[in-house]
Amino acid sequence: MTDPTRLGRHDSWEGVRAVVAGFGVSGFAAADNLTHVGASVTALADDAGPAQLEKAQLLEILGATVHLHAGATSTLPDDADLLVVSPGFRPDSAILAQARERGVPIWGEVELAWRLRDPDHATPWLCVTGTNGKTTTVRMLDGILRAAGLRSQAAGNVGLPIVEAVMDPTPYDVLAVELSSFQLHYTDSLSAESAAVLNVAEDHLDWYDGPSAMDDYAADKGRIYQRVSRACVYNAADPVTEHLVREADVVEGARAIGFTLGTPGVGMVGVVDDILVDRAFIEQRDTSAAELCTFADLTPPGAAGPAPHVVANALAAAALARAHGVSQAAVRDGLRGFRPDAHRIAVVAERDGVTWVDDSKATNPHAAQSSLLAYDPVVWVAGGLAKGAAFDDLVRAVRGRLRGVVLLGRDRAVIAAALSRHAPDVRVIEVDGGETDTQEGEMALMERVVGAAAQLAGPGDTVLLAPGCASMDQFTDYAARGDAFAAAVQARLDGTT
């Protein structure tokens, strides 16, 4: 048996029998690059849809053995030396239990990527995790790094698969890496230059098992701080993130850097009036602060100002960039050029005093709360797959600004119950599902949702799609849900529904 834990980028992987379970984006990248370094690869997947069949054909051309059928990922081949799992595999999956029993190393694509880095060009990783804001922060960070003239790449859970980034024949100057708790769970040796945990709130608790699910979820987030060499960036308003920094085993000399929406203390970044400032990376930090950018730099055209969570994300991105040595001017220029992704606080339309906003990417209560706190009064469109999360804290925080609520999706009763307990006077309309396994079905459902929201909204109100839930019970993904919402709004305003 060849021990893969002793191998790196320039070693021969010949004789390593690697099994890749699941070949979505990250799994395919892992299988592809394992064949590239000479491993014997067996790729397993349960879904035999058209996209998977195409990937299977490509992997076979590359020399991999592919098993693509129902139950393919339930059994670990007898001769496996290494198991690389896609992030969706729960820790109690049968194939993982078999690997643990037989002493077979279990890696995720991120762990594989870290081990395949080129030691001759040690590209630093600036890593970001958190329940919400990861993608926005990484894209902000990538923009700042590029504004500084660096060859940067957003990678990991956004942008390029991380193993593809590290295997690029032209090394990057730096990588801005988004990591989910799932990815971090299967990572053992990562040593980021700097890392940030933006926040920790209930999400994905169905992936973890038992009464310690929330603690286990937080612990996986905290793995990003292990072996950090320069800066651990944490959210001063979220004590869990600071606790994770305190518990981390970091390289000697690494600093803890807090970010806050208030006036920053020494060693922090924060806000003074409408200015984002740095009191961590300047020589005179004991007595002064350096301007990074203004609220106006973060405000897209037509908006009144940046939402609080946008400011927080910008501060975290700025802290990571400043820890890397980026100038104040590059921070400002990178943030000034940033634009949010689709389905993230996107104004769909304004008509008769009502503003319609798509934040379909708010897939858990914490994200929905951040979105709701940016509008008042608001007609809230919510529901879907709650993933084990509760909504009581959210409803208590926003009940004073709710004009009404429209609920859809499998777990809408969970939200309805929280509203009944904490906002009993708010009018709620529940929209039954119907058939949504086609694009036409998704559109028909959302037209009913938009119609219900229109009944509740009046001049000065914002109708906000911030579901607080995942979408897969009724929609292909959050993007399809947002697209259906936008199309239904336009159809109603155009008079075609």
VOGU-3710 file (C-alpha; in Angstrom, 3 decimals, decimal comma):
1> mtdptrlgrh> 0,000/0,000/0,000  1,359/3,439/-0,979  0,917/6,089/1,724  -0,542/9,226/0,050  -0,084/11,319/3,208  3,670/11,441/2,457  3,245/12,676/-1,120  3,214/16,182/-2,560  3,214/18,064/-5,835  6,562/16,810/-7,156
11> dswegvravv> 6,292/13,203/-5,933  5,191/10,277/-8,040  1,662/9,200/-7,182  2,012/6,069/-9,261  0,613/3,144/-7,326  -1,764/5,278/-5,219  -5,286/3,924/-5,597  -7,469/6,967/-5,000  -11,244/6,815/-4,737  -13,231/9,995/-5,390
21> agfgvsgfaa> -16,789/9,866/-4,052  -19,068/12,254/-5,904  -17,942/14,166/-8,946  -19,696/17,478/-8,934  -17,534/20,547/-9,465  -15,025/19,827/-6,679  -15,107/16,042/-7,063  -14,467/16,215/-10,796  -11,565/18,611/-10,221  -10,094/16,249/-7,615
31> adnlthvgas> -10,374/13,201/-9,883  -8,970/15,097/-12,861  -5,886/16,308/-11,002  -5,241/13,008/-9,237  -4,987/11,364/-12,649  -2,698/14,232/-13,690  -0,190/13,446/-10,911  -0,263/9,738/-11,745  -2,679/8,196/-9,241  -4,977/5,338/-10,221
41> vtaladdagp> -8,423/6,915/-9,803  -11,816/5,327/-9,256  -14,670/7,849/-9,346  -18,054/7,041/-7,807  -21,393/8,821/-8,193  -25,021/7,848/-7,617  -26,625/10,281/-10,054  -26,641/9,194/-13,708  -28,061/12,442/-15,125  -26,804/13,999/-18,375
51> aqlekaqlle> -24,233/16,247/-16,656  -22,791/13,332/-14,698  -22,642/11,126/-17,790  -20,646/13,798/-19,602  -18,205/14,103/-16,687  -17,938/10,316/-16,487  -16,934/10,140/-20,140  -14,277/12,821/-19,627  -12,842/11,029/-16,602  -12,677/7,745/-18,490
61> ilgatvhlha> -10,788/9,495/-21,293  -8,336/10,721/-18,643  -7,823/7,151/-17,474  -10,108/6,951/-14,440  -12,418/4,058/-13,667  -15,978/5,309/-13,218  -18,901/3,698/-11,411  -22,065/5,695/-12,054  -25,248/4,135/-10,709  -27,552/4,191/-7,706
71> gatstlpdda> -25,644/3,086/-4,611  -22,215/3,516/-6,200  -20,977/5,675/-3,315  -22,127/3,324/-0,562  -19,149/0,931/-0,782  -15,430/1,697/-0,615  -13,420/-0,423/-3,080  -11,243/-3,024/-1,353  -7,925/-1,695/-2,658  -8,410/1,996/-1,781
81> dllvvspgfr> -5,364/3,894/-0,450  -7,153/7,255/-0,255  -10,754/8,488/-0,179  -11,521/11,993/-1,455  -15,111/12,981/-0,669  -17,254/15,789/-1,994  -18,505/18,247/0,653  -22,061/16,910/0,637  -21,138/13,574/2,234  -22,264/13,522/5,857
91> pdsailaqar> -19,768/12,266/8,446  -21,976/9,216/9,100  -22,022/8,119/5,433  -21,357/4,407/4,974  -18,331/4,907/2,744  -16,666/7,127/5,346  -17,331/4,594/8,092  -15,663/1,922/5,966  -12,649/4,162/5,342  -12,248/4,933/9,042
101> ergvpiwgev> -12,534/1,249/9,947  -9,804/0,323/7,451  -7,533/3,272/8,250  -7,881/4,829/4,799  -7,158/8,600/4,833  -10,226/10,764/4,172  -9,637/14,084/2,413  -11,795/16,730/0,833  -10,812/18,544/-2,333  -9,405/21,392/-0,197
111> elawrlrdpd> -7,083/19,038/1,673  -5,961/17,532/-1,631  -5,301/21,002/-3,012  -3,233/22,013/0,004  -1,053/18,918/-0,402  -0,632/19,551/-4,145  0,632/23,130/-3,753  3,886/23,840/-5,540  6,564/24,159/-2,812  8,705/26,193/-5,199
121> hatpwlcvtg> 5,975/28,870/-5,378  4,269/29,005/-1,973  1,157/30,938/-2,964  -0,481/32,229/0,246  -4,128/31,471/0,954  -6,395/34,121/2,494  -9,384/32,091/3,684  -12,939/33,048/4,597  -15,745/31,095/6,213  -18,911/31,935/8,156
131> tngktttvrm> -22,599/31,196/8,041  -23,257/34,202/5,818  -21,329/36,631/3,672  -18,556/34,271/2,535  -18,993/34,749/-1,202  -19,401/38,517/-0,964  -16,335/38,847/1,246  -14,163/36,655/-0,984  -15,198/38,566/-4,095  -14,466/41,851/-2,311
141> ldgilraagl> -11,093/40,493/-1,209  -10,243/39,287/-4,717  -11,139/42,735/-6,080  -8,893/44,447/-3,534  -5,971/42,137/-4,294  -6,363/42,725/-8,026  -6,550/46,481/-7,428  -3,174/46,115/-5,710  -1,755/44,670/-8,930  -1,573/41,092/-7,661
151> rsqaagnvgl> -2,442/38,011/-9,715  -5,284/36,836/-7,504  -8,018/34,239/-7,890  -11,262/33,649/-6,005  -11,353/29,913/-5,367  -12,826/27,143/-3,251  -16,559/27,346/-2,695  -16,750/30,204/-5,212  -14,986/30,784/-8,501  -12,376/28,214/-9,476
161> piveavmdpt> -12,125/24,846/-7,659  -9,176/25,243/-5,311  -7,297/22,233/-6,693  -7,500/23,775/-10,169  -6,082/27,025/-8,807  -3,082/25,389/-7,142  -2,333/23,254/-10,213  -2,285/26,228/-12,576  1,090/26,137/-14,397  1,467/29,888/-13,771
171> pydvlavels> 1,415/30,344/-9,983  -0,913/32,962/-8,522  0,454/35,672/-6,239  -2,320/35,001/-3,739  -5,606/33,097/-3,481  -8,851/34,385/-1,939  -10,470/31,169/-0,723  -14,074/30,610/0,360  -14,518/27,548/2,560  -17,744/26,012/3,853
181> sfqlhytdsl> -18,049/24,068/7,092  -18,439/20,918/4,969  -15,126/21,564/3,222  -13,349/22,390/6,469  -14,640/19,199/8,101  -12,504/17,175/5,693  -9,398/19,378/5,987  -6,502/18,468/8,304  -3,304/20,274/7,295  -4,410/23,646/5,881
191> saesaavlnv> -2,237/26,529/7,092  -3,664/29,781/5,745  -1,627/32,964/5,820  -4,708/34,706/7,250  -8,282/33,589/7,826  -11,640/35,030/8,843  -14,785/33,596/10,417  -17,464/36,169/9,619  -20,235/34,847/11,869  -21,650/31,600/13,236
201> aedhldwydg> -25,417/31,050/13,264  -27,794/28,122/12,835  -27,438/26,497/9,431  -26,870/23,011/8,017  -27,715/21,473/11,390  -29,347/18,579/9,518  -25,840/17,653/8,307  -24,583/17,171/11,862  -25,994/14,626/14,270  -27,262/14,841/17,826
211> psamddyaad> -27,522/17,497/20,530  -24,013/18,810/19,867  -24,808/19,695/16,232  -24,370/23,453/16,715  -21,083/23,003/18,598  -19,805/20,643/15,905  -20,796/23,101/13,192  -18,958/25,941/14,958  -15,906/23,746/15,530  -15,700/22,995/11,815
221> kgriyqrvsr> -15,796/26,723/11,091  -12,988/27,207/13,594  -10,720/24,762/11,764  -9,938/27,601/9,351  -7,854/29,301/12,090  -5,610/26,287/12,739  -1,984/26,950/11,804  -2,694/30,522/10,591  0,621/32,333/10,233  -0,324/36,031/10,068
231> acvynaadpv> -3,859/37,145/11,087  -7,020/35,571/12,511  -9,843/37,965/11,648  -12,975/37,714/13,810  -16,314/39,483/14,245  -16,326/41,526/17,441  -20,144/41,359/17,504  -20,111/37,533/17,430  -18,455/36,075/20,564  -18,303/32,620/18,983
241> tehlvreadv> -15,829/33,807/16,364  -13,533/35,317/19,016  -13,741/32,095/21,034  -12,695/30,108/17,968  -9,636/32,335/17,593  -8,703/31,831/21,243  -8,988/28,054/20,840  -6,927/27,891/17,635  -3,369/26,560/17,526  -1,703/29,214/15,358
251> vegaraigft> 1,842/29,899/14,227  3,749/32,023/16,728  3,362/35,692/15,890  -0,097/35,429/14,329  -2,380/38,274/15,402  -6,077/38,392/16,312  -7,789/41,206/14,373  -11,380/42,137/15,165  -13,794/43,949/12,895  -16,688/46,015/14,183
261> lgtpgvgmvg> -19,439/48,278/12,904  -18,569/50,626/15,756  -15,463/52,605/16,613  -12,524/50,176/16,515  -10,124/49,641/19,360  -6,399/49,199/18,858  -5,714/46,153/16,694  -9,122/46,319/14,977  -10,823/47,677/11,878  -14,155/49,454/12,142
271> vvddilvdra> -16,278/52,497/11,387  -15,998/56,156/12,368  -18,931/58,228/11,118  -19,351/56,969/7,514  -15,731/55,905/7,070  -14,190/52,425/7,275  -10,916/52,726/9,197  -7,870/50,678/10,139  -6,365/50,646/13,657  -4,559/47,336/13,171
281> fieqrdtsaa> -2,022/47,701/10,377  -0,606/51,217/10,844  2,310/52,268/13,023  0,310/54,980/14,808  -2,583/52,654/15,736  -2,370/53,583/19,428  -3,403/57,153/18,697  -4,994/57,270/15,239  -6,810/55,389/12,477  -6,245/55,228/8,711
291> elctfadltp> -9,111/55,724/6,267  -9,829/52,713/4,043  -12,968/53,816/2,202  -16,296/55,569/2,759  -19,869/54,321/2,791  -20,271/56,030/-0,581  -17,599/53,699/-1,997  -19,746/50,713/-0,975  -23,059/52,069/-2,238  -24,263/50,845/-5,652
301> pgaagpaphv> -25,942/53,362/-7,966  -29,468/54,223/-6,871  -29,126/52,832/-3,335  -29,486/54,938/-0,200  -26,440/53,413/1,485  -24,742/50,122/2,271  -26,533/47,549/4,424  -24,752/46,754/7,721  -23,759/43,271/6,616  -22,161/44,724/3,465
311> vanalaaaal> -20,037/47,020/5,652  -19,067/44,056/7,865  -18,049/41,983/4,848  -15,987/44,885/3,500  -14,198/45,272/6,828  -13,318/41,576/6,941  -12,032/41,654/3,359  -10,025/44,787/4,103  -8,483/43,214/7,215  -7,337/40,137/5,284
321> arahgvsqaa> -5,915/42,295/2,499  -4,160/44,672/4,889  -2,650/41,694/6,730  -1,206/40,652/3,373  0,379/44,097/2,968  -2,083/45,734/0,571  -2,253/49,538/0,570  -5,164/51,660/1,787  -5,700/52,941/-1,766  -6,033/49,396/-3,149
331> vrdglrgfrp> -8,627/48,591/-0,475  -10,633/51,639/-1,497  -10,331/50,959/-5,226  -11,195/47,282/-4,890  -14,271/47,939/-2,773  -15,378/50,825/-4,956  -15,447/48,505/-7,978  -17,314/45,685/-6,232  -20,844/44,727/-7,305  -22,930/42,069/-5,510
341> dahriavvae> -23,691/38,762/-7,175  -27,097/38,092/-8,664  -29,901/37,325/-6,181  -28,161/39,215/-3,393  -30,123/42,346/-2,390  -31,031/42,983/-6,035  -33,778/45,518/-6,765  -36,113/43,870/-9,281  -38,567/46,725/-9,811  -40,120/49,847/-8,285
351> rdgvtwvdds> -43,734/50,706/-9,061  -46,456/52,690/-7,274  -44,199/53,281/-4,276  -43,434/49,576/-3,751  -39,886/48,244/-4,153  -39,405/44,561/-5,027  -36,090/43,051/-3,894  -34,576/39,630/-4,667  -32,334/38,212/-1,937  -32,919/34,559/-2,782
361> katnphaaqs> -29,350/33,823/-1,648  -30,460/34,426/1,966  -30,822/30,703/2,620  -30,765/30,673/6,433  -32,313/32,780/9,223  -29,152/34,763/9,940  -28,856/35,877/6,310  -32,561/36,693/6,134  -32,337/38,773/9,306  -29,418/40,789/7,911
371> sllaydpvvw> -31,466/41,482/4,812  -34,665/42,359/6,676  -32,842/44,838/8,902  -31,983/46,874/5,813  -35,673/47,640/5,032  -38,620/49,127/6,924  -41,491/48,504/6,435  -41,250/45,210/4,600  -43,437/42,442/3,196  -41,329/39,368/3,786
381> vagglakgaa> -41,406/36,404/1,378  -39,963/33,365/3,161  -39,876/29,591/3,348  -38,389/26,451/1,828  -36,109/23,888/3,498  -35,220/25,123/6,999  -32,376/22,592/7,457  -33,149/22,254/11,159  -32,948/25,983/11,897  -35,305/27,942/14,177
391> fddlvravrg> -36,787/31,381/13,409  -37,753/32,755/16,833  -34,734/35,052/17,218  -35,194/36,384/13,689  -38,881/37,184/14,170  -38,233/38,888/17,508  -35,567/41,058/15,867  -37,660/42,199/12,878  -41,307/42,047/13,961  -41,559/45,830/14,288
401> rlrgvvllgr> -40,846/46,337/10,583  -43,038/43,554/9,133  -46,019/44,790/7,103  -46,934/41,214/6,250  -45,449/37,823/5,412  -45,928/35,424/2,507  -44,833/31,850/3,213  -44,063/29,030/0,801  -42,189/25,760/0,866  -42,046/22,550/2,833
411> draviaaals> -41,035/24,057/6,187  -43,213/27,184/6,073  -45,038/25,971/9,189  -41,810/26,433/11,196  -41,767/30,124/10,295  -45,522/30,457/10,735  -45,226/29,107/14,281  -42,470/31,613/15,151  -44,609/34,442/13,753  -47,592/33,261/15,778
421> rhapdvrvie> -45,502/33,293/18,964  -43,692/36,595/18,507  -45,609/38,648/15,917  -49,231/37,514/16,185  -50,612/40,750/14,739  -48,676/40,460/11,458  -50,805/39,222/8,588  -49,517/35,963/7,073  -50,504/34,380/3,749  -49,403/30,809/3,071
431> vdggetdtqe> -49,070/29,684/-0,556  -49,414/25,971/-1,240  -46,837/24,292/-3,438  -48,393/22,658/-6,462  -46,229/20,989/-9,102  -42,808/22,647/-9,322  -40,726/20,017/-11,107  -40,681/22,129/-14,271  -39,717/25,741/-14,955  -43,367/26,444/-15,741
441> gemalmervv> -44,374/25,009/-12,374  -41,802/27,122/-10,555  -43,089/30,202/-12,337  -46,728/29,409/-11,564  -45,935/29,039/-7,861  -44,010/32,303/-7,746  -46,787/34,160/-9,557  -49,116/33,154/-6,709  -46,492/34,271/-4,168  -46,072/37,649/-5,860
451> gaaaqlagpg> -49,833/38,058/-6,061  -50,138/37,450/-2,327  -47,327/39,917/-1,602  -49,056/42,546/-3,720  -52,154/42,196/-1,519  -50,071/43,075/1,553  -47,835/45,826/0,161  -48,601/49,526/-0,061  -46,718/52,695/-1,015  -43,429/52,963/0,851
461> dtvllapgca> -43,144/49,209/1,417  -40,451/46,824/0,218  -41,407/43,303/-0,853  -38,344/41,271/0,057  -37,639/37,717/-1,041  -35,276/36,639/1,761  -36,420/33,055/2,300  -34,226/32,075/5,247  -34,346/28,571/3,802  -32,807/26,453/1,074
471> smdqftdyaa> -34,730/26,159/-2,184  -34,466/22,555/-3,321  -37,911/21,501/-2,125  -39,568/23,527/-4,903  -36,839/25,045/-7,098  -33,700/23,841/-8,837  -31,581/26,150/-6,682  -31,653/29,609/-5,108  -30,876/31,210/-8,484  -33,915/29,581/-10,100
481> rgdafaaavq> -36,025/30,779/-7,168  -34,744/34,340/-7,591  -35,215/34,241/-11,353  -38,801/33,048/-10,929  -39,483/35,826/-8,417  -38,073/38,513/-10,722  -40,002/37,169/-13,710  -43,241/36,966/-11,728  -42,819/40,544/-10,493  -42,230/41,835/-14,009
491> arldgtt> -45,166/39,861/-15,364  -47,463/41,325/-12,730  -46,274/44,880/-13,281  -46,585/44,425/-17,045  -50,161/43,242/-16,578  -49,610/39,789/-18,031  -50,641/37,916/-14,869
//
